[in-house]
Amino acid sequence: MSHVLIITGDFVEDYENMVPFQCLQAMGHQVTAVCPDKAAGDTIKTAIHDFEGDQTYTEKPGHNFTLNGTFAEINPADFDALLIPGGRAPEYLRLNPSVISMVQHFANQNKPIAAVCHGAQLLAAANVLKGKKCSAYPACAPEVTLAGGEFADIPVDSAITDGNLVTAPAWPAHPEWLKQFNQLLS
């Protein structure tokens, strides 16, 4: 099975972090979750985003998530695939040059990459979307387009695969998003 790296951070979307972490392990994959400036055993705070009929999602406190890897010790060459959860974490993670370098490694090596919701912000900042169809939370559509990608405006419970990239608008797409990502890992 594959060794999957999750790059995450404080106020990541709870479901988009925990569900893939557990599901991929249940499928037999080895999963390592890391956060810049944190070590294995440290925790990050998460947020729960709900769609309740407002003009955008609402945000509530989520669970604390315990990291099982140390960011400073990670070598992306040791991993088969990358998963980028959404929430607010990608907006500041994209400012970290080491994170950008890691994302670019996976793209340049044509390794499977899964991103959901605001995870597209990291892909855009890493300049790896040129010519790719990419779904994301609709508020990220301008970033996808400005990065040279084609924004895939799909239902919130759908996902799209373009080559090595699997993307989805938000956590309601988990069954389809993780199924498509697992196909790339097989």
C-alpha positions in Angstrom: 0.0 0.0 0.0 1.0 3.7 -0.3 2.6 6.0 2.2 0.5 9.2 2.1 1.6 12.6 3.5 -1.0 15.0 4.9 0.2 18.6 5.3 -2.2 20.3 7.8 -2.3 23.1 10.3 -4.3 24.9 12.9 -8.0 25.5 12.0 -8.0 22.9 9.2 -11.5 21.7 8.5 -12.0 18.9 11.0 -13.8 16.4 8.7 -11.4 17.1 5.8 -8.4 16.2 8.1 -9.7 13.4 10.3 -11.9 11.5 7.8 -9.1 11.0 5.2 -6.5 10.3 7.9 -8.7 7.4 9.3 -10.2 6.2 6.0 -6.8 5.8 4.2 -5.4 3.9 7.2 -8.5 1.7 7.2 -7.8 0.9 3.5 -4.3 -0.2 4.5 -2.3 2.9 3.6 0.4 4.4 5.9 -0.6 8.0 6.6 1.6 10.7 8.2 0.2 14.0 9.2 2.5 16.9 9.7 2.4 20.7 10.4 5.1 23.2 10.1 6.8 24.1 13.4 5.2 21.1 15.1 6.4 17.6 16.0 4.8 14.2 16.3 2.6 14.2 19.4 1.7 17.9 19.1 -1.9 18.9 18.4 -3.5 21.3 16.0 -6.9 22.9 16.5 -9.6 22.1 13.9 -12.8 23.8 12.8 -16.1 22.4 11.6 -17.6 24.1 8.6 -21.3 23.6 7.9 -23.5 24.6 5.0 -26.6 26.0 6.7 -28.2 28.2 4.0 -26.0 31.3 4.6 -24.0 33.0 1.8 -21.0 31.1 3.0 -20.2 28.3 5.4 -20.4 28.7 9.2 -17.5 27.8 11.4 -17.5 26.0 14.8 -14.7 24.7 17.0 -13.7 21.2 16.1 -11.6 18.5 17.8 -7.9 18.7 18.6 -5.9 16.5 16.2 -2.7 14.8 17.2 0.0 14.8 14.6 1.9 11.6 14.0 4.9 13.1 12.1 7.5 15.8 12.6 7.5 18.4 9.8 11.2 19.2 10.1 12.0 15.5 9.5 9.9 14.9 6.4 11.4 14.1 3.1 8.7 14.2 0.4 10.7 11.6 -1.6 9.8 9.0 1.1 6.0 9.4 0.3 3.9 8.0 -2.6 1.2 10.6 -2.4 0.0 13.9 -0.9 -3.3 14.9 0.7 -4.2 18.6 1.4 -7.2 19.2 3.6 -9.1 22.5 3.5 -10.3 24.9 6.1 -8.3 28.0 7.0 -5.0 26.2 7.3 -4.1 26.4 3.6 -4.3 30.2 3.5 -1.3 30.5 5.8 0.5 27.2 5.0 0.9 28.6 1.4 3.2 31.3 2.9 5.7 28.6 4.0 8.5 28.0 1.4 9.1 24.4 2.7 5.4 23.6 2.2 5.4 25.0 -1.3 8.5 23.0 -2.1 6.9 19.8 -0.9 3.8 20.4 -3.0 5.9 21.0 -6.0 7.8 17.8 -5.4 4.6 15.7 -5.6 3.4 17.6 -8.7 6.8 17.4 -10.5 7.2 13.7 -9.8 3.6 13.1 -11.0 2.7 11.5 -7.6 -1.0 11.4 -6.7 -2.3 14.6 -5.0 -5.7 15.0 -3.3 -6.9 18.4 -2.3 -10.3 19.4 -1.0 -12.0 22.7 -0.4 -9.5 25.5 0.3 -6.6 23.0 -0.3 -6.6 24.5 -3.8 -5.0 27.6 -2.3 -1.8 25.6 -1.7 -1.9 24.1 -5.2 -2.3 27.6 -6.7 0.5 29.1 -4.6 2.8 26.2 -5.6 2.0 27.0 -9.2 1.1 23.4 -10.1 -2.4 23.9 -11.6 -1.5 25.1 -15.1 -3.7 23.2 -17.5 -5.4 21.1 -14.8 -9.1 20.8 -14.0 -9.4 21.5 -10.3 -12.4 21.7 -8.0 -12.4 23.6 -4.7 -14.7 25.6 -2.5 -16.2 28.1 -5.0 -14.6 31.1 -3.2 -11.2 29.6 -4.4 -12.3 29.6 -8.1 -10.4 32.9 -8.8 -7.2 31.5 -7.4 -7.5 28.3 -9.5 -8.1 30.3 -12.6 -5.3 32.8 -11.9 -2.9 29.9 -11.4 -3.7 28.6 -14.9 -6.1 25.9 -13.9 -9.6 25.3 -15.1 -12.1 25.6 -12.2 -14.4 22.5 -12.1 -17.7 23.8 -10.8 -19.2 20.5 -9.7 -21.8 19.5 -7.0 -20.6 19.6 -3.4 -20.7 15.8 -3.1 -18.7 15.2 -6.3 -15.0 14.9 -7.1 -12.9 15.2 -10.2 -9.6 13.5 -11.3 -7.3 15.1 -13.8 -4.1 13.0 -14.2 -2.5 12.7 -10.8 -4.8 15.3 -9.2 -8.0 14.5 -7.3 -10.0 17.5 -6.1 -13.4 18.2 -4.5 -15.4 21.2 -3.3 -15.9 20.2 0.3 -16.3 17.4 2.9 -19.6 16.2 1.6 -17.6 14.7 -1.4 -15.5 12.4 0.8 -16.9 9.1 -0.5 -16.3 10.1 -4.1 -13.0 12.0 -3.5 -11.4 9.3 -1.4 -12.6 6.6 -3.8 -10.9 8.4 -6.7 -7.8 9.1 -4.7 -7.6 5.4 -3.7 -7.8 4.4 -7.3 -4.6 6.5 -8.0 -2.9 4.9 -5.0 -3.7 1.3 -6.2 
